[in-house]
């Protein structure tokens, strides 16, 4: 039985062309190894590019982070400053509107201001006669100070 098995194997190897069947397999293995080498080269190039990108772009961005944070804070402070200035301008405009109403000023030309008496009697909303001078003192609108928002700048004194 062993002899018969050996003869069958012998016939099989003689009848089939081992080189013909093994060569495509060997070629496929070689192509796979070549592609694997190409992939390894590509992976190495990607790693080099990644390191280069990290050194050239990400590191400077991280270094700029503190400056960026400072810039954001300055922008926020500027927005607050603009809101305060807007509020001050609106307060002054309201004071001017009240003063114009009390003085009866409707003409903004020089002629209207010069020839209209400042202390004339006028009527208020209820129709009562009143003088333009009040018993109360004038209340100054609180104006912002730029030094509160721009501490490095020197504010001129107005006294």
Order of alpha helices (4+ residues) and beta strands (2+ residues): alpha-alpha-alpha-alpha-beta-beta
